[in-house]
Amino acid sequence: MRYKTLILDFDGTLADTQKSIIETMKVVAEHFSLNSPDEALIKSLIGLPLKTTFERALALDESFIPEATRLYRAHYNEIAIDTISLFEGVETTLTGLHQKGINLTVGSSKGKESLNRILKKQGVLELFSFVGGEEDVKHKKPSPELVQLIIDAHQSSPEECLVVGDTTFDIEMGQSAQIDTCGVTYGAHTREQLESQKPDYLIDRFSHLMGIV
């Protein structure tokens, strides 16, 4: 076994959340009487903290960020969560990795409440030894702080860990922590974008992880 701990991104890696994120951002924009945000821009920002997305996609003043965050999470947790599904092969692969004794963890910019509710609804929460969200760290992706938190929690060496994500932000996060990285090509960022960040691995299906670890 090459890797003992996997640090998995959520949005665009484990689950298809683009529709839920875009629709919830539109609700926030409407609340503040703003024009409907550019969907392509929102997609490019998936994986970054909410604050960053609000500032870049909605041009929200910092004073409105707390209210926007509260509104976003309330809508997402109660409504948008029903539009989310795991990508093909994710549940089976997670189960197989878990059975091999690999520590499965989530390292996401999403709120912990949303993460736990979605993972529970999809029937895979019990497979994870740690679910990390934006509340767990001061410095968000692509900072390596969340990766370091997970490494410390599992008393793992960097050589035993692998970051898996669909954006260059995930790859940069892992590289900043000096651990191996794997990009998935079916999420928010294109194969070309991911290749530009030079991950150690690049896969087209989540199930292909079984051949890496």
One Martini backbone bead per residue (centre of mass of N, CA, C, O) as a GRO file, in nm:
protein
  213
    1MET     BB    1   0.091   0.040   0.028
    2ARG     BB    2   0.141   0.371  -0.048
    3TYR     BB    3  -0.128   0.490   0.086
    4LYS     BB    4  -0.297   0.586   0.401
    5THR     BB    5  -0.391   0.890   0.315
    6LEU     BB    6  -0.683   1.056   0.204
    7ILE     BB    7  -0.739   1.381   0.046
    8LEU     BB    8  -1.064   1.489  -0.025
    9ASP     BB    9  -1.242   1.640  -0.223
   10PHE     BB   10  -1.573   1.733  -0.308
   11ASP     BB   11  -1.623   1.935  -0.520
   12GLY     BB   12  -1.588   1.755  -0.823
   13THR     BB   13  -1.496   1.465  -0.691
   14LEU     BB   14  -1.743   1.322  -0.537
   15ALA     BB   15  -1.947   1.557  -0.633
   16ASP     BB   16  -2.225   1.699  -0.799
   17THR     BB   17  -2.247   2.070  -0.738
   18GLN     BB   18  -2.292   2.293  -0.947
   19LYS     BB   19  -2.596   2.349  -0.942
   20SER     BB   20  -2.619   2.419  -0.638
   21ILE     BB   21  -2.422   2.659  -0.640
   22ILE     BB   22  -2.543   2.837  -0.861
   23GLU     BB   23  -2.832   2.863  -0.743
   24THR     BB   24  -2.740   2.987  -0.468
   25MET     BB   25  -2.602   3.238  -0.586
   26LYS     BB   26  -2.862   3.354  -0.708
   27VAL     BB   27  -3.007   3.400  -0.442
   28VAL     BB   28  -2.805   3.603  -0.332
   29ALA     BB   29  -2.822   3.810  -0.559
   30GLU     BB   30  -3.125   3.870  -0.526
   31HIS     BB   31  -3.115   3.973  -0.233
   32PHE     BB   32  -2.902   4.216  -0.342
   33SER     BB   33  -2.990   4.317  -0.627
   34LEU     BB   34  -2.842   4.144  -0.844
   35ASN     BB   35  -2.707   4.019  -1.094
   36SER     BB   36  -2.673   3.748  -1.251
   37PRO     BB   37  -2.435   3.535  -1.239
   38ASP     BB   38  -2.163   3.393  -1.378
   39GLU     BB   39  -2.134   3.062  -1.433
   40ALA     BB   40  -1.837   3.033  -1.523
   41LEU     BB   41  -1.717   3.180  -1.282
   42ILE     BB   42  -1.823   3.001  -1.059
   43LYS     BB   43  -1.692   2.742  -1.160
   44SER     BB   44  -1.392   2.855  -1.132
   45LEU     BB   45  -1.442   2.890  -0.796
   46ILE     BB   46  -1.461   2.615  -0.723
   47GLY     BB   47  -1.298   2.552  -0.396
   48LEU     BB   48  -1.334   2.812  -0.276
   49PRO     BB   49  -1.417   3.031  -0.071
   50LEU     BB   50  -1.697   3.210  -0.029
   51LYS     BB   51  -1.575   3.490  -0.006
   52THR     BB   52  -1.434   3.481  -0.281
   53THR     BB   53  -1.688   3.435  -0.454
   54PHE     BB   54  -1.840   3.689  -0.373
   55GLU     BB   55  -1.624   3.893  -0.468
   56ARG     BB   56  -1.594   3.789  -0.775
   57ALA     BB   57  -1.904   3.725  -0.866
   58LEU     BB   58  -2.058   3.981  -0.692
   59ALA     BB   59  -1.902   4.220  -0.562
   60LEU     BB   60  -1.894   4.211  -0.258
   61ASP     BB   61  -1.895   4.356   0.022
   62GLU     BB   62  -1.757   4.274   0.319
   63SER     BB   63  -2.010   4.359   0.498
   64PHE     BB   64  -2.197   4.122   0.341
   65ILE     BB   65  -2.076   3.837   0.393
   66PRO     BB   66  -2.225   3.724   0.644
   67GLU     BB   67  -2.511   3.731   0.517
   68ALA     BB   68  -2.444   3.563   0.266
   69THR     BB   69  -2.355   3.309   0.419
   70ARG     BB   70  -2.615   3.252   0.570
   71LEU     BB   71  -2.797   3.229   0.320
   72TYR     BB   72  -2.649   3.011   0.169
   73ARG     BB   73  -2.660   2.786   0.386
   74ALA     BB   74  -2.963   2.773   0.426
   75HIS     BB   75  -3.034   2.698   0.133
   76TYR     BB   76  -2.845   2.459   0.089
   77ASN     BB   77  -2.938   2.273   0.333
   78GLU     BB   78  -3.260   2.274   0.243
   79ILE     BB   79  -3.239   2.248  -0.092
   80ALA     BB   80  -2.974   2.188  -0.270
   81ILE     BB   81  -2.901   1.903  -0.155
   82ASP     BB   82  -3.111   1.749  -0.356
   83THR     BB   83  -2.904   1.790  -0.624
   84ILE     BB   84  -2.705   1.576  -0.512
   85SER     BB   85  -2.438   1.360  -0.643
   86LEU     BB   86  -2.252   1.105  -0.694
   87PHE     BB   87  -2.023   0.986  -0.868
   88GLU     BB   88  -1.927   0.752  -1.057
   89GLY     BB   89  -1.783   0.508  -0.835
   90VAL     BB   90  -1.746   0.630  -0.549
   91GLU     BB   91  -1.875   0.437  -0.344
   92THR     BB   92  -1.719   0.181  -0.425
   93THR     BB   93  -1.434   0.299  -0.386
   94LEU     BB   94  -1.453   0.383  -0.093
   95THR     BB   95  -1.512   0.102   0.015
   96GLY     BB   96  -1.250  -0.031  -0.088
   97LEU     BB   97  -1.050   0.154   0.061
   98HIS     BB   98  -1.156   0.099   0.345
   99GLN     BB   99  -1.100  -0.213   0.336
  100LYS     BB  100  -0.778  -0.151   0.307
  101GLY     BB  101  -0.721   0.078   0.546
  102ILE     BB  102  -0.782   0.360   0.452
  103ASN     BB  103  -0.771   0.693   0.512
  104LEU     BB  104  -1.060   0.886   0.494
  105THR     BB  105  -1.075   1.224   0.373
  106VAL     BB  106  -1.184   1.567   0.403
  107GLY     BB  107  -1.089   1.863   0.193
  108SER     BB  108  -1.275   2.160   0.233
  109SER     BB  109  -1.459   2.472   0.163
  110LYS     BB  110  -1.687   2.368   0.300
  111GLY     BB  111  -1.921   2.324   0.516
  112LYS     BB  112  -1.966   2.092   0.762
  113GLU     BB  113  -2.270   2.055   0.757
  114SER     BB  114  -2.298   1.990   0.459
  115LEU     BB  115  -2.105   1.755   0.442
  116ASN     BB  116  -2.244   1.567   0.650
  117ARG     BB  117  -2.524   1.561   0.518
  118ILE     BB  118  -2.444   1.450   0.242
  119LEU     BB  119  -2.286   1.195   0.327
  120LYS     BB  120  -2.525   1.074   0.478
  121LYS     BB  121  -2.732   1.069   0.243
  122GLN     BB  122  -2.519   0.885   0.066
  123GLY     BB  123  -2.392   0.660   0.272
  124VAL     BB  124  -2.056   0.758   0.356
  125LEU     BB  125  -1.967   0.880   0.632
  126GLU     BB  126  -1.844   0.616   0.780
  127LEU     BB  127  -1.576   0.612   0.590
  128PHE     BB  128  -1.480   0.859   0.757
  129SER     BB  129  -1.228   0.998   0.978
  130PHE     BB  130  -1.248   1.289   0.825
  131VAL     BB  131  -1.412   1.622   0.822
  132GLY     BB  132  -1.311   1.905   0.636
  133GLY     BB  133  -1.364   2.251   0.672
  134GLU     BB  134  -1.357   2.595   0.681
  135GLU     BB  135  -1.369   2.605   1.006
  136ASP     BB  136  -1.080   2.452   1.066
  137VAL     BB  137  -0.948   2.714   0.934
  138LYS     BB  138  -0.789   3.014   0.859
  139HIS     BB  139  -0.651   2.901   0.600
  140LYS     BB  140  -0.734   2.859   0.285
  141LYS     BB  141  -0.762   2.770  -0.005
  142PRO     BB  142  -0.436   2.681  -0.101
  143SER     BB  143  -0.370   2.622   0.168
  144PRO     BB  144  -0.206   2.370   0.384
  145GLU     BB  145  -0.357   2.358   0.661
  146LEU     BB  146  -0.562   2.121   0.623
  147VAL     BB  147  -0.355   1.905   0.560
  148GLN     BB  148  -0.196   1.929   0.825
  149LEU     BB  149  -0.429   1.856   1.010
  150ILE     BB  150  -0.465   1.566   0.900
  151ILE     BB  151  -0.181   1.462   0.945
  152ASP     BB  152  -0.182   1.505   1.253
  153ALA     BB  153  -0.439   1.337   1.325
  154HIS     BB  154  -0.289   1.064   1.183
  155GLN     BB  155   0.017   1.048   1.204
  156SER     BB  156   0.139   1.126   0.927
  157SER     BB  157   0.325   1.112   0.655
  158PRO     BB  158   0.365   1.268   0.361
  159GLU     BB  159   0.426   0.995   0.198
  160GLU     BB  160   0.121   0.873   0.289
  161CYS     BB  161  -0.009   1.103   0.114
  162LEU     BB  162  -0.316   1.214  -0.074
  163VAL     BB  163  -0.431   1.445  -0.303
  164VAL     BB  164  -0.776   1.497  -0.421
  165GLY     BB  165  -0.873   1.685  -0.723
  166ASP     BB  166  -1.040   1.929  -0.962
  167THR     BB  167  -0.826   2.155  -0.888
  168THR     BB  168  -0.560   2.368  -0.863
  169PHE     BB  169  -0.606   2.424  -0.560
  170ASP     BB  170  -0.560   2.134  -0.464
  171ILE     BB  171  -0.277   2.093  -0.577
  172GLU     BB  172  -0.145   2.332  -0.435
  173MET     BB  173  -0.203   2.240  -0.149
  174GLY     BB  174  -0.035   1.979  -0.160
  175GLN     BB  175   0.236   2.103  -0.255
  176SER     BB  176   0.266   2.293  -0.003
  177ALA     BB  177   0.280   2.014   0.180
  178GLN     BB  178   0.456   1.796   0.030
  179ILE     BB  179   0.247   1.621  -0.143
  180ASP     BB  180   0.077   1.421  -0.320
  181THR     BB  181  -0.110   1.435  -0.638
  182CYS     BB  182  -0.461   1.428  -0.773
  183GLY     BB  183  -0.632   1.461  -1.067
  184VAL     BB  184  -0.962   1.535  -1.186
  185THR     BB  185  -1.136   1.569  -1.510
  186TYR     BB  186  -1.471   1.599  -1.421
  187GLY     BB  187  -1.474   1.887  -1.320
  188ALA     BB  188  -1.411   2.225  -1.312
  189HIS     BB  189  -1.139   2.154  -1.435
  190THR     BB  190  -0.933   2.105  -1.676
  191ARG     BB  191  -0.685   1.922  -1.795
  192GLU     BB  192  -0.504   2.165  -1.866
  193GLN     BB  193  -0.512   2.302  -1.593
  194LEU     BB  194  -0.399   2.067  -1.431
  195GLU     BB  195  -0.132   2.025  -1.589
  196SER     BB  196  -0.014   2.310  -1.511
  197GLN     BB  197   0.028   2.197  -1.197
  198LYS     BB  198   0.160   1.914  -1.179
  199PRO     BB  199   0.060   1.643  -1.105
  200ASP     BB  200   0.124   1.309  -1.031
  201TYR     BB  201  -0.181   1.269  -1.113
  202LEU     BB  202  -0.430   1.161  -1.371
  203ILE     BB  203  -0.789   1.124  -1.378
  204ASP     BB  204  -1.116   1.020  -1.520
  205ARG     BB  205  -1.172   0.830  -1.268
  206PHE     BB  206  -1.222   0.750  -0.946
  207SER     BB  207  -1.158   0.437  -0.969
  208HIS     BB  208  -0.846   0.480  -1.045
  209LEU     BB  209  -0.734   0.490  -0.753
  210MET     BB  210  -0.690   0.184  -0.707
  211GLY     BB  211  -0.417   0.196  -0.892
  212ILE     BB  212  -0.250   0.386  -0.685
  213VAL     BB  213  -0.286   0.275  -0.372
   0.00000   0.00000   0.00000
